[in-house]
Amino acid sequence: MELATTEIPRSRALATVLVLDRRAVGAWTLGFAPVLYLALRGGGYDTIVYSEVGLAAWWVVLLGVLTGVLPSARLGRLAWVCVGLLGAFALWTLIAVAWSESAEQTITQLGRVATYLGFFALGLCVVRRDTVRQLVCGMAVAFGIVGLLAVLSRLYPGAFPHDEVAVFFPGSNSRLNYPLNYADGTASFLAIGLPLLLAVATRARTLAGQALAAAAIPVSVLALVLTASRGGVLTAIVALVCFYALVPDRLPKLATGLATAAGSTILIAALLHRSALRNGLSTAAAVSERHQLTLLVMVVCAGVALLQIGISLAARYAVRPPALKVSRRRSRQLTLAGLAVTLIVAIAAGAPGALSHQWNLFKQTDVTGVVSGNVYSRLGSVAGSHRYQYWTTALDAFKSKPLTGIGPGTFQFYWAQHGPIYEYVLNAHSLYLETLAETGLVGFALLAGLLVALLAAGIVLTLRAPPLARATLAGATAAFAAFCAAAGYDWVWQLPAVPIAALLLGAAVVAYGVGRPRQAPPSSQTTRSGGVLRGWLPRVTVALLALAALVAVAIPFAMTSEIRSSQTAARAGHLRVALADAVTAQQLEPYAATPRLQQALVLEVLHDYTAASAAIAQATSRERTSWQIWLVRSRIDAEAGHARAAVRDFRRAHLLNPRSPATAL
């Protein structure tokens, strides 16, 4: 009898351990899998790619809630507020169809936002207070792998996919853009991962984990430098400053930072002294330089790993001298004194004049800031980015409709018509200004409210957390802050790998703030009550939200899939099949212009100009400010023998994009 009573608690304890392990694995996988997958699929920029993962995320949420498996812990008030803000932003995007210049583009943006909402909701459902560390570790591994692959793609380009960017922009191969196919986006992505790697390098439970994370940092920094991205460098600075401002017991963390900085400096110096390699050449000299740098990378990473093991052992077992024990008050005083000295020195060195000069360069349009033969010289200047022109045009668009905006996804049309210079631009290169322009004050308030709430919660919870958890939260919060910074000067919002990683980290911070998870009730009670979502109303609410989001993601996904099928069939010469697929796409989105444009192009190849004219006319009626559709209509009308209509259509295309050589009169 005594043996029986002791056996029951053991079995329950073993079951509890297994449950905790399963949840930890789930959190680790959630941090690792989507981030790595999206990064290696061009950052998830393609509608098909991010829609696939968005549908998967919402199906997991829906099935988990209906079966009572999710959420794994109770959702706090902050979680509901954040879900409400992002959900309201998605709803406002849907409402904007009523006044948008392109319902198709707006619905596409709705699918993107719904995907982000799905991962944020999934993060809130999966991550608990005691699994935040696992999610951060999984994500850090993903960032480390991406950094390594990015460097290897430059050292051994033959083993990686062909550089698609160089096909459209000859000469751009001097800057590393793999795997996100955008150099600045790749740089910002890698910069966001730096505080996560630092958090693991300083707080992982095993020495091997700390050593591997530390060794990954110089590789990521080398990849960042290979992108020659000024925005990426700025994002890295924000990430590191935030991490060291929030992390406790900074001395060993600073030692790790110095060790990784030394390794990074060696690799950067070696890169800069190898001109053929840094310029992306394929000569025999470049091949030799690649092998040399590969060997050096291995040596440096091994050295940094050994240094980190020594730092970790010293932090665990060495007795710290009293002089190195600095109180929080003393640390604050030293920080303020350092900032004051830095400010005085900067003013004395002429920093205000230098900033004024850089601002004038930033506004110019004809200065590249690149010294011939050295693309990395652009890191010392802010000239030639054209962001000043993008941002002022976005502000003009906002002023035209300050409350509602011009419509999500339509900045490209406003820029083509009103932009001060000729350049094919889709985004305003700033999430905040583009949101103001496209969704007005209402959309901006909702999205900015979400980001501010998550960032503020991360800072407050990090500063209040115990030392063991604070380093992990500091890494997550610093990475989220870096994303907020990068979103201010680049279009990382359109690269789902970046915002999904940031929102998962935000969800982890919110989950930590809820408190310790409740004790799981008996299985019979869990089934009747739906787990921690007690009562039918919360479960039905989440289920309806998931169903609505699934529809929002599925519609542009299905339409785009049919258009791609039509284009593939047309290239293969199967024109009737291509036409049928275009008609199917039209049925999926009757309000869209692209299916009718595709029909017109196929009918044009079939020499059915009457039907092609009718199809392209329907396309222009659904996207009246798209100069490209008017240009195609002009060509079709000319082929159909309608000369006056062709001239009229061409003039319309010119008015919608007056600076383009394609529409020059």
C-alpha positions in Angstrom: 0.0 0.0 0.0 2.8 2.3 0.8 4.5 1.4 -2.4 1.4 2.3 -4.4 1.0 5.7 -2.8 4.6 6.6 -3.7 4.2 5.4 -7.3 1.3 7.7 -8.2 3.2 11.0 -7.5 6.1 9.7 -9.5 4.0 8.9 -12.5 2.3 12.3 -12.3 5.7 14.0 -11.9 7.0 12.2 -15.0 3.9 13.2 -16.9 4.4 16.8 -15.9 8.0 16.7 -17.1 6.9 15.3 -20.5 4.2 17.9 -20.9 6.6 20.7 -20.1 9.2 19.3 -22.5 6.6 19.1 -25.3 5.6 22.7 -24.7 9.2 23.8 -24.7 9.8 22.0 -28.0 6.7 23.7 -29.4 8.0 27.1 -28.4 11.5 26.4 -29.8 10.1 25.2 -33.1 7.8 28.2 -33.4 10.8 30.5 -33.0 13.0 28.5 -35.4 10.9 27.1 -38.2 8.9 30.0 -39.7 11.8 32.5 -39.4 14.2 30.2 -41.1 11.7 29.1 -43.8 10.7 32.6 -44.7 14.2 33.9 -44.7 15.3 31.2 -47.1 12.3 31.9 -49.3 13.3 35.4 -50.2 12.2 36.8 -46.9 8.6 35.7 -47.7 8.1 38.7 -50.0 6.1 36.6 -52.5 2.3 36.5 -51.9 2.2 32.7 -52.3 5.0 32.1 -49.7 3.6 34.3 -46.9 0.0 33.2 -47.6 1.0 29.5 -47.2 2.5 30.1 -43.8 -0.3 32.4 -42.8 -2.9 29.8 -43.6 -0.9 27.2 -41.6 -0.7 29.5 -38.6 -4.4 30.2 -38.5 -5.3 26.5 -38.9 -3.2 25.7 -35.9 -4.8 28.4 -33.9 -8.3 27.3 -35.0 -7.9 23.6 -34.3 -6.0 24.2 -31.1 -8.7 26.5 -29.7 -11.6 24.2 -30.8 -9.9 21.1 -29.2 -8.9 23.0 -26.0 -5.2 22.4 -26.6 -4.5 26.1 -27.1 -3.9 28.5 -25.6 -1.4 26.8 -23.2 -1.7 29.6 -20.6 -4.3 32.3 -19.9 -4.2 35.4 -22.1 -3.8 38.5 -20.1 -5.4 41.9 -20.7 -2.4 43.2 -22.6 -2.6 40.2 -25.0 -6.2 41.0 -25.8 -5.4 44.7 -26.3 -2.6 43.9 -28.7 -4.7 41.4 -30.6 -7.5 44.0 -30.7 -5.2 46.7 -32.1 -3.7 44.5 -34.9 -7.1 43.0 -35.6 -8.6 46.5 -35.8 -5.8 47.5 -38.2 -6.8 44.6 -40.4 -10.4 45.6 -40.2 -9.6 49.2 -41.2 -7.6 47.8 -44.1 -10.7 45.9 -45.2 -12.9 49.0 -44.8 -10.5 51.0 -46.9 -11.6 49.0 -50.0 -14.5 51.5 -50.2 -12.2 54.4 -51.2 -9.0 52.7 -52.3 -7.7 53.3 -55.8 -7.1 49.6 -56.1 -9.3 47.1 -54.3 -7.0 44.3 -55.4 -3.9 45.9 -53.8 -5.8 46.6 -50.6 -7.1 43.1 -50.3 -3.6 41.8 -50.9 -2.4 44.0 -48.0 -5.3 42.7 -45.9 -4.0 39.1 -46.5 -0.5 40.2 -45.4 -1.8 41.8 -42.2 -4.0 38.8 -41.5 -0.9 36.6 -41.8 1.0 38.7 -39.2 -2.0 38.6 -36.9 -2.0 34.8 -37.2 1.5 34.4 -36.1 1.1 36.9 -33.3 -2.0 35.0 -32.1 -0.2 31.7 -32.4 2.7 33.1 -30.4 0.3 34.2 -27.6 -1.3 30.7 -27.6 1.9 28.6 -27.6 4.4 30.6 -25.5 4.1 30.6 -21.8 6.2 32.4 -19.1 8.4 29.3 -18.7 8.9 28.7 -22.5 10.0 32.3 -23.5 13.6 31.2 -23.3 13.0 28.3 -25.7 11.4 30.5 -28.3 14.3 33.0 -28.1 16.8 30.2 -28.4 15.1 28.7 -31.4 14.9 32.1 -33.1 18.6 32.7 -32.3 19.5 29.4 -34.0 17.5 30.5 -37.1 19.3 33.8 -37.3 22.7 32.2 -36.8 22.0 29.7 -39.7 20.9 32.5 -42.0 24.0 34.5 -41.2 26.2 31.5 -41.9 24.4 30.7 -45.2 24.6 34.4 -46.3 28.4 34.3 -45.9 28.8 31.0 -47.6 26.7 32.3 -50.5 29.5 34.8 -51.1 32.3 32.4 -50.5 30.9 29.5 -52.6 28.3 31.1 -54.9 28.1 28.0 -57.1 26.4 26.0 -54.3 23.5 28.5 -54.0 20.6 29.7 -56.2 21.4 32.1 -59.0 21.4 35.8 -57.9 18.0 36.9 -59.2 18.6 40.6 -58.2 21.6 40.9 -60.5 19.4 39.9 -63.5 17.3 43.0 -63.0 20.0 45.3 -61.6 23.3 44.6 -63.3 26.3 45.3 -61.1 24.4 44.8 -57.8 26.2 41.6 -57.1 28.9 43.6 -55.3 26.4 43.8 -52.3 25.3 40.6 -50.6 21.5 40.2 -50.9 21.1 36.5 -50.2 18.8 35.1 -48.8 16.2 37.9 -48.7 17.0 39.1 -52.3 17.4 42.6 -50.9 20.7 43.8 -49.4 19.2 46.3 -47.0 16.5 43.8 -45.9 19.1 41.1 -45.4 21.2 43.5 -43.3 18.3 44.6 -41.1 17.3 40.9 -40.6 20.8 40.0 -39.5 21.0 43.0 -37.2 17.8 42.1 -35.4 19.3 38.7 -34.6 22.4 40.1 -32.9 20.8 40.7 -29.5 19.2 37.3 -29.6 22.6 35.6 -30.2 24.1 37.7 -27.4 21.3 36.7 -25.0 22.0 33.0 -25.8 25.8 33.5 -25.6 25.5 35.0 -22.1 22.6 33.0 -20.6 22.4 29.6 -22.3 22.3 26.7 -19.8 25.3 24.9 -21.4 28.8 26.1 -22.2 28.4 24.5 -25.7 25.3 26.6 -26.4 27.0 29.8 -25.2 30.1 29.1 -27.3 28.2 28.3 -30.5 26.0 31.5 -30.1 29.1 33.6 -29.5 30.8 32.1 -32.6 27.8 32.9 -34.7 28.0 36.6 -34.0 31.2 37.4 -36.0 29.8 35.5 -39.0 26.5 37.5 -38.8 28.5 40.8 -38.6 30.6 39.8 -41.6 27.4 39.0 -43.5 26.0 42.4 -42.5 29.1 44.2 -43.7 28.9 42.3 -47.0 25.5 43.9 -47.6 27.1 47.4 -47.4 23.8 48.5 -45.9 23.8 51.8 -43.9 20.4 51.0 -42.6 21.6 47.6 -41.4 24.4 49.2 -39.5 22.1 51.6 -37.9 19.7 48.8 -37.0 22.6 46.9 -35.4 23.6 49.9 -33.3 20.0 50.3 -32.0 19.9 46.5 -31.2 23.1 46.5 -29.3 22.5 49.7 -27.4 19.1 48.5 -26.3 20.4 45.1 -25.3 23.2 46.5 -23.1 20.9 49.1 -21.6 18.4 46.5 -20.5 20.6 43.5 -19.6 21.6 42.9 -15.9 25.2 42.3 -14.7 26.7 43.9 -17.7 30.4 43.1 -17.0 30.4 39.5 -18.4 28.1 40.6 -21.2 30.5 43.3 -22.1 33.3 40.8 -22.1 31.3 38.7 -24.5 30.7 41.7 -26.6 34.4 42.6 -26.8 35.3 39.1 -27.7 32.8 38.9 -30.5 33.7 42.4 -31.6 37.4 41.5 -31.9 36.5 38.4 -34.0 34.2 40.6 -36.2 36.9 43.2 -36.6 39.4 40.6 -37.8 37.0 39.2 -40.4 36.0 42.7 -41.6 39.6 43.7 -42.0 40.3 40.5 -43.9 37.4 41.2 -46.2 38.4 44.8 -47.0 41.9 43.7 -47.9 40.5 41.3 -50.5 39.1 43.5 -53.3 38.1 40.7 -55.7 36.1 39.0 -53.0 34.4 42.1 -51.6 33.3 43.2 -55.1 31.7 39.8 -55.9 34.0 38.9 -58.7 34.5 35.4 -60.2 38.1 35.6 -61.1 40.9 33.2 -60.1 42.0 35.7 -57.5 38.6 35.9 -56.0 38.5 32.1 -55.7 41.8 32.1 -53.8 40.6 34.9 -51.6 37.4 33.0 -50.8 39.4 30.0 -49.6 41.6 32.2 -47.5 38.6 33.9 -45.8 36.9 30.6 -45.2 39.8 29.3 -43.3 40.1 32.6 -41.3 36.4 32.4 -40.5 36.8 28.9 -39.0 39.8 30.0 -36.9 38.1 33.2 -35.7 34.9 31.4 -34.7 36.8 28.7 -32.9 38.8 31.4 -31.0 35.7 33.4 -30.1 34.0 30.2 -28.9 36.9 29.3 -26.6 37.0 32.9 -25.3 33.3 32.7 -24.5 33.8 29.4 -22.6 36.5 31.2 -20.5 34.2 34.2 -19.9 31.4 31.9 -18.8 33.6 29.9 -16.4 35.0 33.1 -14.9 31.5 34.5 -14.4 30.4 31.2 -12.7 33.3 30.5 -10.4 35.7 33.5 -10.2 35.4 35.9 -7.3 34.8 39.4 -8.7 37.0 42.1 -7.1 35.0 44.8 -5.2 36.1 47.5 -7.7 34.2 45.7 -10.5 31.0 45.5 -8.4 29.0 48.6 -9.6 25.7 49.4 -8.0 22.7 50.3 -10.2 22.9 53.9 -8.9 26.6 54.2 -9.7 26.0 52.6 -13.1 23.4 55.2 -13.9 25.7 58.0 -12.8 28.5 56.7 -15.0 26.2 56.3 -18.0 24.9 59.9 -17.7 28.4 61.2 -17.3 29.6 59.3 -20.3 26.7 60.7 -22.4 27.5 64.2 -21.3 31.2 63.8 -22.1 30.3 62.3 -25.5 27.9 65.2 -26.3 30.5 67.8 -25.3 33.2 66.2 -27.4 30.9 65.8 -30.4 29.9 69.5 -30.3 33.6 70.5 -29.9 34.5 68.3 -32.9 31.9 70.0 -35.1 29.2 67.4 -35.1 26.3 69.9 -35.7 28.0 71.1 -38.9 28.7 67.6 -40.1 25.1 66.6 -39.4 23.9 69.6 -41.4 26.1 68.6 -44.3 24.9 65.0 -44.2 21.3 66.2 -44.1 21.9 68.2 -47.3 23.5 65.2 -48.9 20.5 63.1 -47.8 18.1 65.4 -49.7 20.0 65.3 -52.9 19.2 62.9 -55.7 22.4 62.9 -57.8 25.0 61.8 -55.3 25.8 58.2 -54.7 28.4 58.5 -52.0 30.3 55.5 -53.4 34.0 55.7 -54.2 34.8 53.9 -57.5 35.8 50.3 -56.9 34.8 50.2 -53.2 31.1 49.8 -52.5 31.7 49.9 -48.7 32.6 53.6 -49.0 28.8 54.2 -49.0 28.7 53.3 -45.3 30.3 56.7 -44.6 27.6 58.7 -46.3 23.8 59.0 -46.4 23.7 60.4 -49.9 21.9 58.9 -52.9 19.2 56.9 -51.1 16.3 58.9 -52.4 14.5 58.3 -49.2 13.9 62.0 -48.6 11.9 62.0 -51.9 9.9 58.9 -50.9 9.1 60.3 -47.5 8.1 63.8 -48.7 5.8 62.2 -51.3 4.2 60.0 -48.6 3.6 63.1 -46.5 2.0 64.7 -49.5 -0.3 61.7 -50.0 -1.2 61.8 -46.3 -2.1 65.5 -46.6 -4.4 64.8 -49.5 -6.5 62.4 -47.3 -5.4 62.7 -43.7 -8.1 60.8 -42.0 -8.6 57.7 -44.3 -5.5 57.7 -46.5 -5.3 56.9 -50.2 -5.8 53.2 -49.7 -3.5 50.4 -48.5 -1.1 49.2 -51.2 -1.6 52.2 -53.5 1.5 54.4 -52.7 3.0 53.0 -55.9 0.4 54.8 -58.0 0.6 58.1 -56.1 4.4 58.0 -56.4 4.3 57.4 -60.2 2.0 60.4 -60.6 3.4 62.8 -58.0 7.0 61.7 -57.2 9.6 64.4 -57.9 12.0 62.0 -59.7 11.7 59.0 -62.0 12.1 55.7 -60.2 10.0 52.5 -60.1 8.9 52.5 -56.4 6.4 50.3 -54.7 6.8 51.4 -51.1 7.6 54.6 -49.2 10.6 52.9 -47.4 9.1 53.7 -44.0 6.3 51.8 -42.4 5.1 54.8 -40.4 5.0 57.3 -43.3 3.5 54.7 -45.7 0.9 53.8 -43.1 0.0 57.5 -42.7 -0.2 57.9 -46.5 -2.3 54.8 -47.2 -4.4 54.3 -44.1 -4.5 57.8 -42.6 -4.5 58.8 -39.0 -6.8 55.9 -38.0 -4.6 53.2 -39.4 -1.4 54.9 -38.1 -2.9 55.2 -34.6 -3.8 51.5 -34.5 -0.4 50.2 -35.8 1.7 52.6 -33.8 -0.3 51.8 -30.7 0.5 48.1 -31.1 4.2 48.7 -31.6 4.4 51.2 -28.7 2.5 48.9 -26.4 4.7 45.9 -27.1 7.9 47.9 -26.8 6.9 49.6 -23.6 5.8 46.2 -22.1 9.1 44.7 -23.1 11.1 47.5 -21.4 9.0 47.4 -18.2 8.9 43.7 -17.9 12.6 43.3 -18.6 13.6 45.8 -15.9 11.3 44.1 -13.4 12.4 40.5 -14.3 14.7 38.4 -12.1 18.3 38.2 -13.3 18.0 34.8 -14.9 15.1 35.8 -17.1 16.2 39.4 -17.7 18.9 38.6 -20.2 16.5 36.7 -22.4 13.8 39.4 -22.2 16.5 42.0 -22.9 17.5 40.2 -26.1 13.8 39.9 -27.2 13.0 43.5 -26.4 16.2 44.8 -28.1 15.4 42.8 -31.2 11.9 44.2 -31.3 13.2 47.7 -30.8 15.6 47.1 -33.7 12.7 46.1 -35.9 10.8 49.3 -34.9 13.8 51.3 -36.0 14.4 49.4 -39.2 10.7 49.8 -40.1 11.2 53.6 -39.9 13.7 53.8 -42.8 13.1 50.7 -44.9 10.3 48.5 -46.3 11.0 45.5 -44.0 7.2 45.3 -43.3 6.9 43.8 -46.8 9.5 41.1 -45.9 7.4 38.9 -43.6 10.4 37.1 -42.2 11.2 40.3 -40.3 7.8 41.4 -38.9 6.8 37.8 -38.1 10.0 37.4 -36.0 9.4 40.7 -34.3 5.7 39.9 -33.5 6.6 36.4 -32.2 9.1 38.1 -29.8 6.4 40.6 -28.8 4.1 37.8 -28.1 6.7 36.1 -25.9 7.2 39.3 -23.9 3.4 39.6 -23.4 3.2 35.9 -22.4 5.9 36.5 -19.8 4.0 39.4 -18.3 0.8 37.3 -17.8 2.4 35.4 -14.9 2.9 31.8 -14.1 0.6 29.5 -16.0 -2.4 28.1 -14.1 -2.3 24.5 -13.0 -3.9 22.3 -15.7 -7.3 21.0 -14.6 -8.3 17.4 -15.0 -8.7 16.2 -18.5 -12.5 15.9 -18.3 -12.8 19.5 -17.0 -10.4 20.7 -19.7 -12.6 19.3 -22.4 -15.7 20.9 -21.1 -14.3 24.3 -20.4 -11.9 24.5 -23.4 -8.7 24.8 -21.3 -7.8 28.3 -20.2 -10.4 29.9 -22.5 -13.2 29.2 -20.1 -16.7 29.5 -21.4 -18.0 29.4 -24.9 -17.8 33.2 -25.8 -13.9 33.5 -25.8 -13.6 30.2 -27.8 -16.2 31.2 -30.3 -14.6 34.7 -30.7 -11.2 33.3 -31.4 -12.7 30.7 -33.8 -14.6 33.3 -35.7 -11.5 35.5 -35.9 -9.5 32.6 -37.2 -12.1 31.7 -39.9 -12.3 35.4 -41.0 -8.5 35.6 -41.2 -8.3 32.3 -43.2 -10.7 33.8 -45.8 -8.7 37.0 -45.9 -5.4 35.2 -46.5 -6.9 32.5 -48.9 -8.5 34.9 -51.4 -5.4 36.7 -52.6 -3.5 33.4 -52.3 -5.9 31.6 -54.6 -6.1 34.5 -57.1 -2.3 34.8 -57.3 -1.9 31.1 -57.7 -4.3 31.1 -60.7 -2.6 34.1 -62.3 0.8 32.3 -61.9 -0.7 29.1 -63.5 -2.1 31.2 -66.4 1.3 32.9 -67.0 3.1 29.5 -66.9 0.6 28.0 -69.4 1.0 31.1 -71.7 4.8 30.7 -71.7 4.4 27.1 -72.6 2.1 28.0 -75.5 -1.1 26.6 -73.9 -3.1 29.8 -74.5 -6.6 28.3 -74.0 -5.5 26.9 -70.7 -3.9 30.2 -69.7 -7.2 32.0 -70.6 -9.2 29.6 -68.5 -6.9 30.1 -65.5 -7.3 33.9 -65.9 -11.0 33.6 -65.9 -10.9 31.5 -62.7 -8.8 34.2 -61.1 -11.4 36.7 -62.1 -14.1 34.7 -60.4 -12.1 34.6 -57.2 -11.6 38.4 -57.2 -14.2 40.0 -59.4 -13.0 43.5 -58.3 -9.4 42.8 -59.3 -7.6 44.3 -62.3 -4.9 41.7 -62.7 -7.1 38.8 -63.9 -8.6 41.0 -66.7 -5.1 42.3 -67.6 -3.9 38.7 -68.0 -7.0 37.8 -70.1 -6.3 40.8 -72.3 -2.6 39.8 -72.8 -3.6 36.2 -73.7 -6.3 37.4 -76.1 -3.8 39.7 -77.6 -1.5 36.8 -78.4 -4.5 35.0 -79.9 -5.1 38.1 -82.1 -8.6 38.5 -80.7 -8.3 42.2 -80.4 -11.9 42.9 -79.9 -12.1 40.6 -76.8 -8.7 41.9 -75.6 -9.9 45.5 -75.8 -13.0 44.6 -73.8 -10.9 42.9 -71.1 -8.3 45.7 -70.8 -11.1 48.2 -70.6 -12.5 46.3 -67.6 -9.1 46.2 -66.0 -8.6 50.0 -66.3 -12.0 50.6 -64.8 -10.9 48.7 -61.7 -7.5 50.3 -61.4 -7.8 53.7 -62.9 -4.5 55.1 -61.6 -2.3 52.2 -62.9 -0.3 53.7 -65.7 1.0 50.3 -66.8 -2.5 49.0 -67.6 -3.3 52.2 -69.6 -0.1 51.6 -71.5 -1.1 48.0 -72.4 -4.5 49.3 -73.4 -2.9 51.8 -75.7 -1.0 49.0 -77.4 -4.0 46.8 -77.8 -6.1 49.6 -79.2 -3.4 50.4 -81.7 -3.3 46.7 -82.8 -7.1 46.7 -83.1 -6.9 49.7 -85.4 -8.3 52.2 -82.9 -5.7 54.9 -83.4 -7.5 57.8 -81.6 -8.2 55.6 -78.6 -4.6 54.4 -78.6 -3.3 58.0 -78.4 -5.9 58.9 -75.8 -4.8 55.9 -73.7 -1.2 56.7 -74.1 -1.7 60.3 -72.9 -3.6 58.9 -69.9 -0.6 56.7 -69.1 1.7 59.7 -69.4 -0.4 61.7 -67.0 -0.3 58.9 -64.5 3.5 58.6 -64.8 4.9 61.7 -66.5 8.6 61.1 -65.7 8.8 57.5 -67.1 10.7 57.0 -70.4 8.0 54.4 -71.3 5.3 57.1 -71.4 7.3 60.0 -72.8 5.4 62.1 -75.3 
